[in-house]
Amino acid sequence: MVIYEEFRSYLNYETFERDDENITFDLHLHNSFEIFYVMEGEVIVTIEGCDYSVLKGQAIMILPNRIHSYKTPDKSKSRVHIFANNYISSFYHKVKDKTPKNPVFDLDFSVLEELHAEGADKYLLKSIYYKIAHIFNKSTAFVERKSKSADNYVRILTYISKHYQEPITAIDMAKELGYDHRYVTSLIKKGLKTTFRSLLNEHRISLAQHLLTTENKSISQIAYECGYESLCSFNRNFKEITGITPKEFRQDRS
């Protein structure tokens, strides 16, 4: 499963923060920066097919539009900060087409705690994120990003994120991306181990999960907003992907 997290892809000055225990999260991407910090244990972070071990007291910087996932081998406590790329725009323009040789770096937890300063506004937050970018920048060198396949996956997932409310097909997507649809279908099957239809449904259901926990809308309205013309199809796909119905999902998280 790999999804484009539209609700973690910001256009304005917005941030997201969460603490987790024993985190495991499937492949995903968004157009924001992500700083992942391990407070206890170990987490294996996979970025564009490369695995990195992040231990207690270490952080990893995930650049915008990089497919990544998390897995806890045993036990872990962690914190994630996601913030818009225009928070540190000059650093973003420096690294957007590059890859860090080693994205793991040592970071004093007190730096993250500065983000909770009383009265912190966007300017203070930006200065703290620039401070973290400075520490990260000093810790590693950068090389040109040469993965054409990774860029294609980003284009595929971005296309789905823009058109998921429409009755799109692999042929529609291939035409817009300028490829033969058989090439795109093969790319998805070999690189992402799935199908176009599965990618589309996974994106729709991921967004539905977000809306079910953050919006006071009816399930039928959420189904429509996520691109489903039939409530029956929505319920069936939701249960196939999550193992429970939308109603059960909302009740579990209420």
Phi and psi in degrees as a GROMACS rama.xvg file:
@    title "Ramachandran Plot"
@    xaxis  label "Phi"
@    yaxis  label "Psi"
@TYPE xy
-141.18  130.652  VAL-2
-132.351  153.875  ILE-3
-96.4269  116.094  TYR-4
-83.3223  88.5542  GLU-5
-60.855  -37.076  GLU-6
-78.3147  -1.89146  PHE-7
-109.198  8.3895  ARG-8
-108.256  104.063  SER-9
-101.758  147.291  TYR-10
-103.14  -21.5161  LEU-11
-116.494  -171.446  ASN-12
-80.4185  87.224  TYR-13
-136.213  151.752  GLU-14
-136.238  164.038  THR-15
-139.386  140.152  PHE-16
-141.746  141.078  GLU-17
-157.058  143.563  ARG-18
-99.7108  143.282  ASP-19
-134.843  154.604  ASP-20
-117.493  132.819  GLU-21
53.1937  48.9507  ASN-22
-63.5493  134.989  ILE-23
-139.882  122.996  THR-24
-142.816  129.545  PHE-25
-67.125  171.57  ASP-26
-55.2219  133.834  LEU-27
-158.985  168.985  HIS-28
-154.564  164.978  LEU-29
-160.168  171.199  HIS-30
-96.5218  21.654  ASN-31
-107.848  162.564  SER-32
-73.9625  152.187  PHE-33
-138.058  125.171  GLU-34
-111.645  121.596  ILE-35
-115.786  124.453  PHE-36
-121.188  134.607  TYR-37
-100.943  120.738  VAL-38
-92.2938  -30.7526  MET-39
-148.17  143.169  GLU-40
81.2483  -145.67  GLY-41
-143.407  142.56  GLU-42
-131.609  134.402  VAL-43
-93.1618  118.402  ILE-44
-108.051  125.288  VAL-45
-105.199  123.453  THR-46
-124.149  116.409  ILE-47
47.368  46.4764  GLU-48
87.459  -5.41812  GLY-49
-104.876  132.503  CYS-50
-94.7672  137.551  ASP-51
-131.259  132.685  TYR-52
-89.9384  123.162  SER-53
-113.987  120.383  VAL-54
-106.433  173.144  LEU-55
-52.5025  130.842  LYS-56
86.5235  1.24475  GLY-57
-111.64  156.114  GLN-58
-126.992  164.073  ALA-59
-134.982  135.521  ILE-60
-100.211  122.186  MET-61
-108.889  118.639  ILE-62
-76.2944  159.49  LEU-63
-58.1352  145.191  PRO-64
61.1177  40.3571  ASN-65
-117.734  124.893  ARG-66
-69.4382  127.347  ILE-67
-148.555  164.037  HIS-68
-151.197  166.911  SER-69
-128.17  144.324  TYR-70
-147.861  131.094  LYS-71
-97.7708  115.915  THR-72
-65.7042  -37.3501  PRO-73
-133.358  -82.2106  ASP-74
-136.741  150.891  LYS-75
-160.788  153.247  SER-76
-126.901  133.571  LYS-77
-146.776  165.193  SER-78
-134.255  138.663  ARG-79
-120.726  136.657  VAL-80
-120.83  125.351  HIS-81
-120.101  130.615  ILE-82
-147.499  151.429  PHE-83
-59.6607  144.235  ALA-84
-64.8482  -19.7446  ASN-85
-83.0539  1.09214  ASN-86
-66.4791  -39.066  TYR-87
-128.335  63.2668  ILE-88
-60.579  -40.1424  SER-89
-66.8338  -37.2994  SER-90
-68.9682  -39.0745  PHE-91
-58.6435  -45.2545  TYR-92
-67.4179  -26.225  HIS-93
-72.0544  -37.6382  LYS-94
-109.729  -4.53152  VAL-95
-60.4895  -27.4789  LYS-96
-110.324  19.0337  ASP-97
-123.473  170.022  LYS-98
-129.891  129.986  THR-99
-71.1351  140.067  PRO-100
-63.3523  -35.2022  LYS-101
-143.594  107.708  ASN-102
-78.6254  -5.69663  PRO-103
-88.7453  135.04  VAL-104
-149.757  157.52  PHE-105
-78.1209  136.619  ASP-106
-145.455  127.848  LEU-107
-70.5838  127.308  ASP-108
-58.7904  -25.6407  PHE-109
-61.3642  -26.4306  SER-110
-65.4666  -41.1645  VAL-111
-66.821  -35.4463  LEU-112
-65.9074  -24.2648  GLU-113
-61.3884  -23.9209  GLU-114
-67.159  -14.2643  LEU-115
-100.437  14.8783  HIS-116
-58.2479  140.784  ALA-117
-61.2635  130.921  GLU-118
77.0935  14.5516  GLY-119
-62.7016  126.412  ALA-120
-110.648  -175.237  ASP-121
-63.7547  -28.04  LYS-122
-72.2288  -40.8912  TYR-123
-66.252  -42.757  LEU-124
-59.9016  -43.2182  LEU-125
-60.2657  -40.2132  LYS-126
-65.8982  -35.4569  SER-127
-71.6854  -41.6701  ILE-128
-65.327  -35.0817  TYR-129
-65.5283  -35.616  TYR-130
-61.9232  -44.1358  LYS-131
-65.3826  -40.8611  ILE-132
-61.6026  -37.4264  ALA-133
-62.9699  -45.9072  HIS-134
-62.1096  -43.8165  ILE-135
-64.3478  -44.9065  PHE-136
-60.5248  -36.5276  ASN-137
-72.7258  -21.2997  LYS-138
-86.2531  -14.935  SER-139
-149.815  162.767  THR-140
-99.7808  164.695  ALA-141
-122.848  143.966  PHE-142
-124.411  161.856  VAL-143
-63.8561  138.635  GLU-144
-82.2838  116.694  ARG-145
-109.133  0.787272  LYS-146
-79.3617  95.8877  SER-147
-66.6855  -37.6613  LYS-148
-60.9569  -42.8167  SER-149
-60.2479  -40.8671  ALA-150
-63.086  -38.5681  ASP-151
-65.4032  -39.378  ASN-152
-63.1004  -40.6902  TYR-153
-62.1371  -42.9305  VAL-154
-63.462  -40.0321  ARG-155
-63.9488  -49.5675  ILE-156
-68.7949  -34.7379  LEU-157
-66.933  -40.1017  THR-158
-59.1682  -46.6295  TYR-159
-61.2318  -40.2927  ILE-160
-65.2733  -25.6627  SER-161
-88.8671  -24.5136  LYS-162
-122.951  13.731  HIS-163
-63.5716  -20.4684  TYR-164
-82.2622  -4.88785  GLN-165
-103.562  159.428  GLU-166
-79.9854  64.4521  PRO-167
-82.6777  157.645  ILE-168
-129.4  169.962  THR-169
-61.393  -32.3034  ALA-170
-66.2955  -42.9806  ILE-171
-59.1869  -46.1211  ASP-172
-65.5647  -46.0553  MET-173
-59.6167  -39.298  ALA-174
-62.5461  -44.0567  LYS-175
-68.9917  -35.3283  GLU-176
-81.3081  -10.4887  LEU-177
82.7369  26.5633  GLY-178
-121.712  159.952  TYR-179
-69.4492  138.31  ASP-180
-65.6333  -26.4436  HIS-181
-68.9637  -32.9006  ARG-182
-67.3032  -44.1783  TYR-183
-64.5053  -42.6281  VAL-184
-60.7361  -42.2092  THR-185
-66.9632  -39.2163  SER-186
-61.2218  -44.8543  LEU-187
-65.6828  -42.0122  ILE-188
-67.2962  -44.1909  LYS-189
-78.4716  -42.2601  LYS-190
-86.3405  -35.7369  GLY-191
-109.919  -3.07354  LEU-192
57.3752  39.9713  LYS-193
-154.336  -165.06  THR-194
-123.972  164.393  THR-195
-59.575  -45.2819  PHE-196
-60.5193  -39.7311  ARG-197
-66.8873  -41.3216  SER-198
-59.2345  -43.8518  LEU-199
-63.45  -47.9826  LEU-200
-65.9639  -37.7974  ASN-201
-65.0931  -38.115  GLU-202
-65.9749  -45.2961  HIS-203
-62.1684  -43.0828  ARG-204
-72.1998  -35.1225  ILE-205
-61.2971  -44.1383  SER-206
-65.31  -38.8899  LEU-207
-61.784  -41.2353  ALA-208
-59.175  -42.228  GLN-209
-63.218  -45.8126  HIS-210
-67.9538  -35.216  LEU-211
-64.8816  -25.9521  LEU-212
-100.298  -11.5103  THR-213
-121.568  -14.3998  THR-214
-121.436  140.126  GLU-215
-92.5673  61.984  ASN-216
-115.701  157.036  LYS-217
-67.9138  156.568  SER-218
-62.9704  -37.5237  ILE-219
-66.2758  -36.9703  SER-220
-67.6299  -41.1228  GLN-221
-64.3589  -40.4838  ILE-222
-58.5279  -44.7137  ALA-223
-64.9128  -43.5056  TYR-224
-65.1743  -24.6618  GLU-225
-92.0955  6.49733  CYS-226
100.225  6.9503  GLY-227
-96.5306  129.387  TYR-228
-86.0577  -18.4637  GLU-229
-123.181  129.387  SER-230
-64.8583  -33.2206  LEU-231
-62.4897  -45.5035  CYS-232
-63.7246  -40.5056  SER-233
-61.4543  -48.7019  PHE-234
-61.7201  -40.915  ASN-235
-65.0883  -47.2805  ARG-236
-66.5879  -38.3134  ASN-237
-60.5776  -45.6846  PHE-238
-69.856  -36.5513  LYS-239
-61.5749  -36.7399  GLU-240
-87.0547  -39.7666  ILE-241
-102.408  -19.5316  THR-242
90.702  -7.18782  GLY-243
-137.202  169.008  ILE-244
-82.6598  161.485  THR-245
-56.3736  -39.186  PRO-246
-63.2409  -44.3526  LYS-247
-65.2486  -39.0467  GLU-248
-60.7549  -47.0152  PHE-249
-64.9053  -40.6561  ARG-250
-65.103  -39.4294  GLN-251
-62.6063  -28.4694  ASP-252
-108.942  9.78036  ARG-253
